[in-house]
Amino acid sequence: NIPSIYPLFLFFSSGNTIADPYYGGLQYDYGVGRGFGALTNAISDATLDKDRRYKHEMNSNFFLEATITPWLKFETRLAGQYYNNSRDLLNNPFYGSSASQGGSIFKSKTELFSWNFLQLLRFNKQFGEHNIEALAAHENNYYQLKYLSGSKSGLINPDIPEFNNATVQNGTSSFIQDYALESFFGQITYDYNNKYFLSLTGRRDGSSRFLNNKWDNFYSAGIGWLVSRENFLMDNNIVKTLKLKTSYGTVGDQAGVGFYPGYNVYNPGNFMGDIATRFDRAGYPDLTWERANVFQAGVEFTLLKNRSISGSVDFYNKKTDNLIFDSRIAPSTGNAISKVNSGELTNQGIEFALNADIFKRQDFKLSVGVNGEMLKVNLDKMPFDPSTGMDKIIDVSEASFGRSAGRSLYDFYMREYAGVNSQTGAAQWYVNYVDNNNNGAFDAGEQIASLYEYQVNNPGASIQQGTTEVYAQATQRYVDKTAIPDVRGAFNLNAEFKGFFVGAQMLYSFGGYSYDGAYATLMNNGQIGGNNWHTDILGRWQNPGDITDVPRLSSNRAGDTS
């Protein structure tokens, strides 16, 4: 974001360039004392510094199958991944951020090792028109990441990125992150005459991420009907394939909990040469799986004699309880947040896909397709709030969003811009307030910080709306906009010729909003020269009476910077 008003090279006040006494050529301008990007010059850093990154990766997959009988097989698979990343960073001793240290060297090493071990017994047998397939399996997954980094400064030679070339030892760090997942699962599938289908699945999973409640059980059941194999559709020249299906089951989720959430965390240090620790956070030993109940129903079809049109439509309803949620607790405990299993969430939607072959010959095929999803999200029940003894009213832990019962996870909850004061050019924001002195106007101290929370706690209160030129006084509230689109998906174009395939995809999204943080940064009223500006800044307020939505520029004046 460095503004283009700053020069690449350093100049004398006379306008002449300055020679570089260390590397030869012209000396780069590192902006000592300037308002933005001091001690940085991207071109010089890329030229004089060294930043080398290396990665080595190996993937393996071993598979063994033993046929016990014609209808019973044993399968086992061992798959693994290993890679190591390393970074060598040298910052030169003469210019830039490390000049005051005489240059610096930073090195880091990252190793990742993961593996999956599956053992599976598979049964597959046909009894006349009855087909039965069953499996029983055990699976282990393991993940381990090792990280090591160190830094030294005071370079002897400005070009050698090795620690023996530096004289001052700086910080070092290393850690290991790992987890294990063990699963037992089984499945039975049955079909009659390839027309009626039944599937039953059960599994038990245990995760090392959870301390006291590692294990949970999950199941699913599904049925299907291939209607096109019925006599009344068997010879239909329009509907060539028609299948109806439905299922219900449970799934678990452990995402977002970290590696060791159940343990108390302390940061080590020293005190007068002795071992010391600093408390970081309390553990969540009772945290366990997030659990969802999922119902699905759908249809699959192909149309026309050559099956040139195919598609599917699926409806789903996913109700999640035991949500993994950040719950605010009393500060007197020494912690602000505790992760808990609480709250209920419903995701409901329709997914569709449609594909058509628009040109089809023996060696060439051209097809187009579209797919999409219409999604509705509702937070049915907020998690329990130990600080109040009741369900939490609203959660604003994720910037710009408010989460409360009856709304989605991505409804915008923020201070709302009210435009520009045409007489002064100051930016304005909406403020909700209670007119305590009945003077019909907003006075400092009367503002409501969070509108939804205030309304829940004070039903029937008389709430007024005004504007303020102080951003911190503005009220956070729902602005009736959501980040969830009405429909989203993709258009596809695919071509195939003599075994060669090429495709193109265009994503689309209709409805929904997003907050453009990059644009907001480019419209920021900070210190002049401290940031690039968007060309929309040319429409700023300049004189009393100007009608614009871009406030005055005042170079970091207090009150004008948000």
CORWOTA-V141373 format. One record per run of one state. SS is the DSSP state (~ for helix, > for strand, _ for the rest). FROM is the first residue (numbers start at 1). TO is the last residue. Records with the same first field share a line. If there is no record, write none. Layout:
# CORWOTA-V141373
SS->FROM-TO, FROM-TO
This chain:
# CORWOTA-V141373
_->1-8, 10-10, 12-16, 18-18, 20-25, 27-27, 29-41, 49-49, 70-71, 92-98, 102-103, 128-129, 156-162, 193-195, 208-214, 230-230, 235-238, 254-264, 272-273, 282-289, 304-308, 322-323, 329-330, 334-336, 342-343, 361-363, 382-383, 386-389, 392-394, 396-400, 404-410, 416-416, 421-426, 434-446, 448-449, 458-463, 469-470, 474-475, 483-486, 498-499, 511-516, 523-534, 541-549, 551-562
>->9-9, 11-11, 17-17, 19-19, 26-26, 28-28, 50-69, 72-91, 104-127, 130-155, 166-192, 196-207, 215-226, 239-253, 265-271, 274-281, 290-303, 309-321, 324-328, 337-341, 344-360, 364-381, 384-385, 390-391, 395-395, 401-403, 411-415, 417-420, 427-433, 447-447, 450-450, 464-468, 476-482, 487-497, 500-510, 540-540, 550-550
~->42-48, 99-101, 163-165, 227-229, 231-234, 331-333, 451-457, 471-473, 517-522, 535-539
